[in-house]
């Protein structure tokens, strides 16, 4: 079952309350998204650590409900 982009944003903002999140459906199929996430939680963290924070926020849905996520992160 595809994941709604609003749900993706909600999960990220719950974990990173100051996050600015932009979600784009890449194929129109609800399975392939691109996300840009900006958060002060990323300050001083490597790109890998930033992405790990976002994946943790998605609570195990990557690879299941959420098939693919092209992720770009930026510290605020």
N, C-alpha and C positions, 0 to 999 in steps of 0.2 A: 504494500500500500504506500503510495507516494506521501511525502511529507510536505505540509503546507509551509510556505516561506515565512508566514507570520509566526508559526510555531518555532521555527529555527531562531528567528529574532528574539522571541520571548525567552527561550532557554538561555541564549547568550546573555541577554540583559539581566536575567535573574542571577546569573553567576558573576557578571561584570556590570554592576549597576550604572556606571558612567559610560558604558559602551555606546558608540554611535555605529549602527549596523546598517549596511546596505546589502540587500539580497537580490540577485538576478537569476531568473530561471533560464538556463542556457539553451534548453531544447524544447521547452514548453511541455515537458512530460512529467514534471514534479519529482524527477529523480536526479537531475544534474543541475547543480546550482553553483554560482560564484558568490562569494561573500567578501565584503570589505568590513573589517572591524577595527575601530580605533578606541583605545582605552588607556587610561593612566596606569592600569595594572601591568601594561607591557613595558613600562619604563625600566631600563636596566636589564631587560631579559633578551636572550637571543631569539632569533626568529623561530627556532624549533620550540623553545619554551613558550613563546607567544601562541603558537599553533596548538601546543599541548593544552594550554588553558582553554582555548576555544573548544577543542575536542572533548575535554572533560565536561564543559558546560553542556554539550550535546548528549550527555548521559548514555553513552553506548549506542546511540542510534546510527553512527557512521557505519556504513557497510550493511546496514539492515534497512530500516525505513528510509534512510538517507544514503543513496547509492554513491554519489560523487559530489564533492564540495571543493571547488577551487578557492583557496583561502588566501587572502591578503590581509596582513595585520599591520597596524601603525600605532606607535605610542602617542598619546596625547600630550 
